[in-house]
Amino acid sequence: MKYKTINSDKFNTPYSDAIEIGDLIEFSGMIGNTEDGLVEGGFEYELGQIFKNLKDGLAYYNLNYSNVIRAKILLSDIDDMPKLNEIYLTYFQKPLPIRTTFAVAGLPYGAKVEIEFSAIK
């Protein structure tokens, strides 16, 4: 197994950013953070940063967005779902990854969105 711990090492978090199991790559939940913390500007900016972070994570495994097969999305406000769908479709084309989306009571660091991804080689 190959673990990616670049960000979790920087932020001293008790988990790996991703794990490679055969042809499957499982990414931990991502929020819209940089080395300086959660990006400012709200939902759309956080979501954009998540996709930047995902792009970097996929590149670590020589993959791109077309390799993503699953997304589990946690929203602090379910009313953000229309904007989520609009932005989401700028990153993925058909066949789209399978997806689960639900609202939660809270997310780390006051984030508005967190997403777990799975990708396949």
N, C-alpha and C positions, 0 to 999 in steps of 0.2 A: 504494500500500500504506500501511496505517496501523499504526504500531507503538505498543505500550503499554510504556513503560519506567519506570513509577512506582517499583516496588520495585527493579528492577535499578539504577536511578539512586541510590536510597538506599543500597543495599548495595554499590555499585561492582562489580557482576558483569558479565562480558563477554558478555552476551546480552540480548535483549529478553524481557519477560514474555510478550508475545503479538504476533502479526502477523496483520493482516487482509489476505486475498487474495480479492478479489471478495466472495462471500457466505460464505467460510470463515474462521473464526478459529482459529488454532493457538496453544495455550498451552504455554509451556515447562513442564518438570517443576516441580511445586509440592511443597514440604515444609511441615510445619506450623509456619511461622514467623510472627512478628509483627515489628514494628520493634525489639523487644528480643531477638530471636533465637528459637530453637526453643522452642515451648511445653513446659512441664513436665507430667509426668503419664503419659507413655508413649503407646502406640499410639492409643488411642481419642481422646485429647486432640489429638494431632497430626492425625489424620484429620478431626476436627471443625474444626480450624483450616484445613486444606486446603480444606474446603468453604466456609468463610467467605471465604477468599481467592479461591476460584473465583467465589463470588457477586459479590464486588466487581469481579473481572475481567470477568465477564459483563455487569454493570451498565454498565461503561465503554462497552460496545458496544450498550447497550440490549437485552440479552438476559437470559434466565434459565436455570435448570437444564433446562427442556424443550428448549432449543436444543442441548444437548450430544449429539453423535452418536458420540463415541469416547472411551475412557479406556484409557490404558496404565499399569498399576499395578506398581510395584516395591516388594517387601516385603523387609525384612531378615530376616524369619522367616515362612516359608510357613505355619506353624501359626496365624498371625493371620488366615488367610483366612476362617474362619467368622465372626469378629467383623467383618471387612471387609464381607462380604456383608450382614450384618445392618444395619450402619450405612449402607452404600451404598444399600440399598433404601428408606431414609427420605428420600433426596434425589431418586431417579429412579423414575418409573413407566413402565409399558409404553406404547409400545415402548421398551425399554431401549437405551442406547447399546451399540454393539459394544465388546468389552473384551478386553484381554490382561492376564494377571496372572502374574508370575513372581518368584522369589526371587533376590536379588542378594547379593554378598559384603559390600557396604557402601554406605551412602548419605551424602551430605554432612552434616557437623555431627553425625553419629551418629543421624540421623533413622531412624525405623522404617518409614516409608512415604513414597513419592514418586509423584505422579501427573501424567501429561501428559493434557490434554484437547483435543478438537477440538469446535467448535460451528459451527453454520450459522445464517444469518439466515433 
